[in-house]
Amino acid sequence: MRSTLLILLLIGLGVAVQKGIIEIPRQWAPWAPLHVDDPVTPVTQLKLKRLEGDREGCLAALDTVPESELRYTPLADYSPTANCPLSNIVRMQSSSVQFNQSFVASCPLALAWVMYERHELQPAAEAIMGSRVRQVDHVGSFACRNIYHRENARRSEHATAEALDVTGFRFENGQRITLINHWNDEGEAGEFLRAARDGGCKAFGNVIGPDYNAAHADHFHLGMRGFRVCR
């Protein structure tokens, strides 16, 4: 009986949405295209995962960013090494921040980064540091290897350019913060890094940092696998 009522309720809800009686905000509607200015919700990650195999849809979402706020180049599928073919990828050159070097990223990773930056990173920087982030320092996104370089481990997210390792942030007011030097800071630097980590957990599938293990003592691993894994 309960299952029947639930089915009828869902059918009624679907009809109401279809006829416009109930309007679901775009950021909460799984069927709505992803737009970078939409607030980040749990549905955001579902949309990002759906774009893993949708190159055109992912690029269309990236193109909702004003040209002055994002520089990237779509790349053809290719294999940097025989065992690690890359597909649905772009080269990220800059966004509202500069990077210490450009990097290859899966299109969903690039899109997750842009949303993280707009909705979490820059607001945290302004609120805590009193200045926007000018540059993000990282140590790369692609590496054809297994997790922790272990022979019997599964492939790392880096093998498909689905993760970025961030080591620090430089601000418009001249300040510089690094994870290796400031993670345990009890002032605003440490507060900002923890806010940056927590904000990343909303946009990426997984965020791994110094609290997880010694291998991540100096960087945030921002990856696409999983669902709001935050360590």
Buried (B, 14 or more C-beta within 10 A) or exposed (E): EEEEEEEEEEEEEEEEBEEEEEEBEBBEBEEBEBBBEBEBBEBBBEBBBBBBEBBEBBBBBBEBBEEEBBBBEBBEEEEBEEEBEBBBBBBBBBBBBBBEEBBBBBBBBBBBBBBBBBBBBBBBBBEBBEBBBBBBBBBEBBBBBBBEEEEEEEBBBBBBBBBBBBBBBBBBEEBBBBBEEBBEBEEBBBBBBBBBBEBBBBBBBBBBBBEBEEEBEBBBBBBBBEEBBBB
